[in-house]
Amino acid sequence: MTSAARQLPSLRDFRSALIVKPSSLGDIVHTLPAVKAIRDAHPHLKIRWLANTEWTPILQGSPIIDEVIPFPRKTFRGLAGLLRFWNWRRTWMALPREEPEVVLDFQGLFRSGVVSSWRGSPCVIGLSDAREGAGFFYNHTVPVDAGAHAVDRYLELPRALGIPIKPQDITFELTSGAAPAGWSESLFQFIVVHPWSRGEGKSLSNSSLQALCDALAPHTVVLVGMTDDKTRPTGEHIHDWSHRTSLSELIWGMRQAQFCISVDSGPMHIAAAVNPHTLGIHTWSDPRKVGPYPAGVHVWKADRIATRGEFRPDECVTEASVSDQAAKDIGDWVKSRIANG
C-alpha cells in the first residue's frame, strides 16, 4: 500500500484530519508544532487527536484541536487485552467523522498502523522511520531523517503537504492548565524542580537533589513528579508537591514558575514548551536528538550548561551523572539567571 513517490494529496480536499499519536508524553508535546502548522494552514479542517487516556489532559483545551479521542492502551495488555483491542475496533470505526478524512500517523508502530487502517478513511499518511511494519498500512510515506530531533521529523509531514514552516512559527499549544487544589497564594515566586525519571540513570540521586535544593536557597523550591523513593530533601524553602499534581496542574505550575529544572523526561518537554526559563538535565541521552527543543532553553550535559545546538558531538555521547558539586553549580547558575532577569 505504501508509496513514497506518489504525490501527496492536498489537505484542501479533506474535511477532517485524524492525528494518531497515542504516546509518549514527550512525543505528544513534540508533535504539537506539526499539528499547529496544519491548523494554521487549513483552518477548515476538523482536527481530532487519538491519544492514550493518561495523556489526554495535556491536549484537552488546546486551541489547535477540535476533539481529543482517548485510546485505552492500558486495557489492551496481555492475551485478554488482545481480545479487548479487537472488540474496541467496532467502537473506533463507528466514531463520528467528516468525510473525506485524512489520517496522519505520527506514531509509526504496528498498533498505530492497524488503528489508522481500521479507521476506514481513504488516505493514511505516515513517516519513513515507522517500525514494526506500520508502513504497510500507509497510502503515502513522508521521508524523514531518523537521526533528527523528533520535532523536526514530525514537521516534515506538514512540509510534505505543502505547508511552509518558519522557525518563528514553531510553537507548542498546550492547555493552560489549572492551579492545584490547596495551592498556597504565598507560592507566587518559585522554582519548579522535577528530579525523577522512569529512564534508568536519569534521575538525580538523593544527595545531588539535596545539593541542588541547598544551592537554590533562599528561593522557594517546589518539587514535582513521581518516584518510589520516600527520601526527600530537607529545607524550609522546599515545598513537596510530588505525587500531588495532575498533568493539567503540572502544566500550570511550570507556566507560573520563575524557573524550571528537570531531568530528561516527558515533564522536561512540558516545561520547555511552556516556560523559556527551563534547564534540562541530560546524563547519558543526546540533547541534540531528545533535548528540550525551543531556542533559548538550556541543557546541562557533560558538566557544562549550553543550549541544545551548542553541544559538540563528542559531548553528546558521554555518560556523566550529576555529582553533588555539579548539582550545586546548576543551582548557582539558575540563581544567577533569575537575578539577571
Secondary structure, DSSP 8 states (H G I E B T S, - for coil): ---SSS----GGG-SEEEEE----HHHHHHHHHHHHHHHHH-TTSEEEEEEEGGGGGGTTT-TT-SEEEEE-GGGG-HHHHHHHHHHHHHHHHHS---SSEEEEE-S-SHHHHHHHHHT--SEEEEETT--TTGGGG-SEEE---TTS-HHHHHHHHHHHTT----GGG-----------TT--TT-SS-EEEE---SSTTTS--HHHHHHHHHHHTTS-EEE-S--S-------TTEEE-TT---HHHHHHHHHH-SEEEEESSHHHHHHHHH-SSEEEE-SSS-HHHHS--STT-EEEETTEEEEGGGS-HHHHT------HHHHHHHHHHHHHHHHT-
